[in-house]
Each structure stands twice: as structure tokens, then as C-alpha cells.
Amino acid sequence: MTTEESTIDTSRMAAGERAALEATEAARESATMERTFAGGLFLGRLDLERIMPFPEQTTEDRDQGDAFLQRLEKFCATSIVTSLRIFAFTLNVALERFQLIALGLY
């Protein structure tokens, strides 16, 4: 990006706005040397060297991740499914009640 492309007209900005913009731009320029992949995307830069090849996971990390996924799967299979069943039952009861009201029987 050339200087002409990155120039922003600050003539109509208040002094505080101008100072904030200048501080932001200065921070962005100094951060480009040590940016992360996500930070580069935010700035419009695609730096694939930061993510390729994908880093290998250690055995300890993998074991911790697998243990977490097992706990999460158990939680989802019990708590969430049970909650959805209770919600569905409650909804069915409410719909039946509305049907009885519509028929004038409730």
C-alpha cells in the first residue's frame, strides 16, 4: 500500500479524533512486524506461512482434548437431550390445550 492510498483526510476531524486516528495508525504500522495470522486477516493480509504446515499436537494435548470431548459428548447426550424432550412434551401439552380451547372444550 502506498502512502497516497493510506492517506486519510483529517482536516474535518476534531483534534481528539485526529489524535486517536494517528495513534491507531501508528500502532497498526508497528504491529505489522509481529502480527498473527488472524491479525493479518483483520488488516487484509493473507499470510499462509503462519499456519502451514499445521502444527502437530502433542500426545498430552490430544489426550486432554479427547477427555474433554468425552465429557462434552456425555453432557450433550444426557442434559441437552433431556431438556429438549421436556421442552417438546411441554409444547405438545400447550398445543393440545390450545386445540381444546379452540373447540370450546377447555
N, C-alpha and C positions, 0 to 999 in steps of 0.2 A: 504494500500500500504506500503510495507516495504521500508527501506532506500535503500536496494540494487536495488529495482525496480525503484526508483525515481532518482537514481544517473545518472547524465549526464556527459560524458567525456568532460571537458572543456580545456584539455591540448592543443588543436589546435586553441583555440579561442584567439582573441586579448584581451588585458586587458579590454578595454571598453565593448566588447561583454560579457565577463565573468562577469563584474560588473553589467551589465544590466540584465543578466540572474539571477544572485544571488538576485538582488533587486526584480525581478518579482516573483521568487520562495518564497522569504520571505513574500511578500505581499499576495501571494496566501495562504500561510500557516496561516497568521494572519487573513485572511478574512473568513476562513472556520467556525469560531465560529459563525459568524453573517451573513451567506450567505442567499441569496434569493433563491426561487425555480428555477428561470431562471439561476442564478449564479451557483447553484448546477448542473444543467443540463450541463452548459458550462464546468464544471470541471468533468463531467462524473458521477455525483451522482444524483440519483432519490430520492428526499425527499418528498413523498406524504403528509406527515403530515403538510407541509407548505401550501397546497392547499385544503386539505379535512378536514372537510366539507367545501364546497364552501361558502364564506361569503355572508350573506344576504344583499341585497341592501336596503337602507333607502327609505322611501316614497319620500323624497325630491330628492334624486338621480334618482329614477325611473321616476319622473315627468320631471326632466331636460332631461333625456335620451329620453323619449317619445317625448318631444317638439322638440329636435334636429332631431330625426328620421322623424318627420312630415315635418320639413323644408327640410331635405335632400330628402325625397320622392317627395315633390313638385318640388324641383330643378331638380331632375332627370327626372321627368315626363314632364317638360317643356323645360328647357335649353338643356339637353343632347339629348332628343328625337328630338327636333327641329334641332339641329346641325347634327344629323345623317340623318335626312330627307334631309337637304340641301346637305350634302355630297353625298347621294345616287342619288339625282337629278343631281348634277354636274357630277358624274361618268357616269350616263346614257347619258347625253349630250355628254360627251367626247367619249364614246363608239360609239354613233351614228355618230359622226364626223369622227372617225377612219374608220367606215364602209363605209361612203361616200367617204373618201379618197381612200380606197381600191378599190372601184368601179370606181374611177377616176371621180367622180361627185363633188368633192369639191376642 
